[in-house]
Amino acid sequence: MNITVIGLGYVGMVAAACLAAAGHRILGVDIDSERITQLRSGAMPFYEPGLHELVVSALYEERLRFKHPDSVTEPLGEITLIATGTPQTANGAADLSQVRSALNWIRSQDHDDTLVVMKSTVPPGTGQRVIEQEMRHAERVAAGLRYVSNPEFLREGQAVRDWQQPDRIVIGANPGDSRSVALVKAMHAGIEAPYIVTDITSAEMIKYASNAFLATRISFINEIASLCERVGASIDAVSDGMAMDPRTGGRIYAGVGYGGSCFPKDVRALDNVALTSGANVELLRSVININNRQRLLPVYALRERFGGGMEGLRVGVLGLAFKPNTDDVREAPSLDMINTLCDDGAIVSAYDPEAIDTARPHLPSSVRLVDNLLEAANQAQAVVLVTEWPEFVDANWQDIARCMNPPRFVFDGRNALDGAKMQRLGFQYVGVGRNGNGPGTAQAV
Ligand SMILES: NC(=O)c1ccc[n+]([C@@H]2O[C@H](COP(=O)([O-])OP(=O)(O)OC[C@H]3O[C@@H](n4cnc5c(N)ncnc54)[C@H](O)[C@@H]3O)[C@@H](O)[C@H]2O)c1
């Protein structure tokens, strides 16, 4: 199948590379000329495990080409995927300008009966509006341009695996449009996953509701962690105990909150949809507020420990990416936290295995970005673990203790370390909802 992918970010690149690996012929299109040049040479614009290898091999086998939209002369393929960004506007709504410009570009091309597949996360109702407003063009209707929603659920850091082994494939199509549904299924040939076929708006809502529900669970466990601190319970035991009930949806971890390019903006966009549609959805506002507070937990803990005397305090920050195995720092908790620490007068050194370059533009120039863990911790009175990279969790913390200065305060923002062991090593250890103690897990007997 010939497929055009518009927008070569995390989603578009993973789609393009995985579809090429599955045997399709892919034309990847992006308005970022630098990115196109980079990709043609086989270099990756961002870090995603396993993606580089797929791209290099697809380029070699000539199943993957990259072009700027202005230089595309060939007709679009049987399918055109839209994977452009949908960042948030100032009022929290989804900014659909990239999606609109992609649709306009499709309209300007020789689209030859292409099926438009919306991979970008767009608010419920968008697809229907696109069909009614953007595509009500005599010449396009004549050419039979069709539209389906096919939301993407991949997780950065394991995106290739998520594409190749998804939990489900959601297809939102107009009632009776079995031809489009069949084409999307053919695009996924070889992938074992249940299909959920719905109308377009429900497919869009599945994506938002899934993200909002996960965000809600995270904010919920963070609220319980804060209650655990008050009453002297251990969040590890509580989470383990809850996870044994299948109705609660599995283990969820307390920490410094969710970040990344999806959860924060998608929850705000859904909240905005609720507001503008007149629905009374108070829960989402709480989820957002809890998460905003959660990101600054390490700052509150440091202020409490050092009596507000943060001026000149040396703090080492471990992890900048919003989660391990990515260099993405969009909405990363580390950024809010470091900026606040710097405002308080702390001297911050930070290290991340992949995200130094992506984080640099978002941090004050006073922050020392170093190239290894020990340098970040060197002479620091406090260390904050923000991203649970294995390199940090499995580090030799005895070496870290040796290079730090007293009181060797460690804030474990992901509850990823063994608190009791840290205390034995001489650290003043604080986790999230752990009452300063070690894991204390619940055990079934
Ligand atoms: N990143 C994720 O983990 C993830 C997961 C699921 C869904 N999504 C959704 O998928 C969409 C894409 O996300 P992303 O993280 O890949 O975005 P991104 O910002 O990383 O990439 C978007 C790309 O689109 C390009 N672009 C913008 N306008 C264009 C146009 N008119 N024509 C061609 N290219 C254009 C940009 O140059 C950029 O390279 C978003 O709606 C997002 O919410 C993202």
The ligand as an ORCA input file, in Angstrom:
! r2SCAN-3c Opt
* xyz 0 1
  N       3.969     11.881     21.452
  C       3.159     10.951     21.914
  O       3.524     10.148     22.788
  C       1.759     10.806     21.372
  C       1.030      9.653     21.641
  C      -0.256      9.536     21.139
  C      -0.822     10.583     20.400
  N      -0.096     11.708     20.188
  C      -0.717     12.786     19.381
  O      -0.191     12.689     18.058
  C      -0.018     14.008     17.494
  C       1.440     14.201     17.116
  O       2.212     14.162     18.289
  P       3.808     14.217     18.242
  O       4.278     14.108     19.640
  O       4.310     13.291     17.215
  O       3.999     15.726     17.715
  P       5.358     16.476     17.371
  O       5.140     17.887     17.776
  O       6.515     15.708     17.905
  O       5.456     16.400     15.783
  C       4.607     17.095     14.927
  C       5.332     17.234     13.581
  O       4.409     17.776     12.646
  C       5.097     18.697     11.810
  N       4.110     19.573     11.179
  C       3.380     20.564     11.742
  N       2.531     21.095     10.832
  C       2.736     20.410      9.683
  C       2.146     20.480      8.383
  N       1.184     21.347      8.111
  N       2.596     19.647      7.436
  C       3.577     18.754      7.705
  N       4.161     18.627      8.910
  C       3.738     19.450      9.890
  C       6.054     19.381     12.757
  O       7.118     20.016     12.054
  C       6.517     18.200     13.627
  O       7.654     17.581     13.085
  C      -0.533     14.964     18.555
  O      -1.882     15.242     18.315
  C      -0.393     14.178     19.859
  O      -1.298     14.609     20.844
  C       1.175     11.848     20.629
*
